[in-house]
Amino acid sequence: MPSTTTIRLDDSLRARIADAAERAGKTPHAFILDAIADSVDNAELEEAFHRVADERWARVLSSGKTVPSADVRGYLEARARGESPARPRARKPQP
Protein backbone atom coordinates (compact mmCIF):
# COMPACT_ATOMS: atom_id res chain seq x y z
CA MET A 1 0.00 0.00 0.00
CA PRO A 2 1.43 3.41 -0.92
CA SER A 3 2.33 5.74 1.88
CA THR A 4 0.82 9.19 2.31
CA THR A 5 2.72 12.46 2.26
CA THR A 6 1.07 15.74 3.08
CA ILE A 7 2.04 18.95 1.33
CA ARG A 8 0.63 22.37 1.96
CA LEU A 9 -0.33 24.41 -1.07
CA ASP A 10 -1.44 28.01 -1.09
CA ASP A 11 -4.79 28.63 -2.72
CA SER A 12 -3.38 30.17 -5.89
CA LEU A 13 -1.04 27.22 -6.56
CA ARG A 14 -3.83 24.76 -5.81
CA ALA A 15 -6.04 26.56 -8.37
CA ARG A 16 -3.24 26.57 -10.96
CA ILE A 17 -2.70 22.83 -10.44
CA ALA A 18 -6.43 22.16 -10.81
CA ASP A 19 -6.58 24.17 -14.04
CA ALA A 20 -3.46 22.54 -15.49
CA ALA A 21 -4.67 19.08 -14.51
CA GLU A 22 -8.03 19.67 -16.17
CA ARG A 23 -6.34 20.84 -19.38
CA ALA A 24 -4.16 17.71 -19.30
CA GLY A 25 -7.18 15.48 -18.70
CA LYS A 26 -5.89 14.33 -15.31
CA THR A 27 -6.93 14.59 -11.72
CA PRO A 28 -4.98 17.09 -9.62
CA HIS A 29 -3.54 14.11 -7.70
CA ALA A 30 -2.30 12.42 -10.90
CA PHE A 31 -0.95 15.75 -12.16
CA ILE A 32 1.04 16.28 -8.93
CA LEU A 33 2.38 12.70 -9.00
CA ASP A 34 3.52 13.13 -12.61
CA ALA A 35 5.17 16.47 -11.77
CA ILE A 36 7.05 14.89 -8.88
CA ALA A 37 8.12 11.91 -11.01
CA ASP A 38 9.32 14.27 -13.77
CA SER A 39 11.29 16.30 -11.24
CA VAL A 40 12.94 13.17 -9.81
CA ASP A 41 13.75 11.91 -13.34
CA ASN A 42 15.37 15.26 -14.18
CA ALA A 43 17.40 15.26 -10.96
CA GLU A 44 18.63 11.72 -11.67
CA LEU A 45 19.54 12.59 -15.27
CA GLU A 46 21.42 15.69 -14.12
CA GLU A 47 23.33 13.66 -11.52
CA ALA A 48 24.25 11.05 -14.14
CA PHE A 49 25.36 13.81 -16.56
CA HIS A 50 27.63 15.35 -13.92
CA ARG A 51 29.03 11.93 -12.95
CA VAL A 52 29.95 11.16 -16.58
CA ALA A 53 31.40 14.66 -17.04
CA ASP A 54 33.52 14.27 -13.90
CA GLU A 55 34.77 10.86 -15.06
CA ARG A 56 35.70 12.25 -18.47
CA TRP A 57 37.39 15.31 -16.99
CA ALA A 58 39.44 13.04 -14.70
CA ARG A 59 40.49 11.05 -17.78
CA VAL A 60 41.56 14.27 -19.54
CA LEU A 61 43.54 15.35 -16.49
CA SER A 62 45.25 11.97 -16.12
CA SER A 63 46.10 11.51 -19.81
CA GLY A 64 46.57 15.12 -20.84
CA LYS A 65 44.85 14.22 -24.12
CA THR A 66 41.82 15.83 -25.74
CA VAL A 67 40.08 15.81 -29.10
CA PRO A 68 40.23 19.23 -30.78
CA SER A 69 36.79 20.71 -31.40
CA ALA A 70 37.53 21.20 -35.10
CA ASP A 71 38.19 17.45 -35.42
CA VAL A 72 34.94 16.63 -33.62
CA ARG A 73 32.98 19.06 -35.78
CA GLY A 74 34.43 17.63 -38.99
CA TYR A 75 33.66 14.11 -37.83
CA LEU A 76 30.05 14.97 -36.94
CA GLU A 77 29.47 16.88 -40.18
CA ALA A 78 30.76 13.93 -42.20
CA ARG A 79 28.48 11.56 -40.26
CA ALA A 80 25.52 13.89 -40.91
CA ARG A 81 26.29 13.66 -44.65
CA GLY A 82 26.06 9.87 -44.40
CA GLU A 83 29.80 9.27 -44.58
CA SER A 84 31.72 6.87 -42.33
CA PRO A 85 34.78 8.86 -41.24
CA ALA A 86 37.39 7.56 -38.83
CA ARG A 87 36.75 8.67 -35.26
CA PRO A 88 39.03 11.55 -34.24
CA ARG A 89 41.87 10.54 -31.93
CA ALA A 90 42.64 12.14 -28.61
CA ARG A 91 46.06 13.74 -28.43
CA LYS A 92 48.05 16.07 -26.28
CA PRO A 93 47.44 19.71 -27.22
CA GLN A 94 50.22 21.44 -29.11
CA PRO A 95 51.59 24.56 -27.38
N, C-alpha and C positions, 0 to 999 in steps of 0.2 A: 504494500500500500504506500503510495507517495506521501511524503511528509508535507507539512504545511508551513509556509513562511509568510509572515505578515509584513506588508510594506505600507507606509503611509503616503498617500498622494494628496496634493492640494487639489482643490476643486477644478481649477483650470486645466491641470494636467489630466485629471480623470476624464474631463469632458473631451479633451483632445484625443485621448486614447479611445474613448467610445466612438468618436467620429471616425477616426482612422480605422478602427476595427470594422465598423459598419461598411466603410468604403471597400475594405479588403474582403468583406464577406465572412468575417470571423467574429467570434465572441471577444469581448475585451480580455477575458482570461487567456484565450488562445493567442490573441495578439501579443499580450505581455510575455507569455511563455516563448513565443517565436522571437521576440525582441531580445529576451535574455539569452536564448540559444545562439542567436546571431552574434551577440556581443561576446559570448564565450568563444565561439568559433573564431572571431576576429582576433581576440587576445591570444588564442593558441597559435594561429597562423603568424601573428607578429612575433611571438616568442620563438617559433621555429625559424622564421626569417633571420632574426638576430643571432640565433645559435649557429646557423649555417654561415652567416657573414663573419661571425667571430672565428669559426673554424678556418674559413678561407683566409682571413686576415692573418691568423697565426701561421698558416702555411706560407703566405707571402713573406712574413717576417723571418721565418726559419730558413727559407730557400733563397730569399732575395730576388726571386724571379717573378715576373709579371708578363701579361700579354698586352702589348701596346694596343690602345683603343683603335688606331687605324687598321691594324690587322684584324681585330674583331669585327669592325664595321665592314671591311672588305669581304670577310668570310660570310657574314650574315647577308650582305647584299647578293653575293653569288648564290647562296642557298635560296634566297627569295626568287632569284631568276630560274630556279630549278636545276642549277648546277650542283656538282658534288665536289667542292673544293676540299683540300686537305685542311684539317683543323690547325689553327695557328698554334705555334709552340711558345711556351713560356720561356723567357730568357731574362738574364740580368740586364737592367737598363744601362744604356751607354751614357757616360757622363758628357 
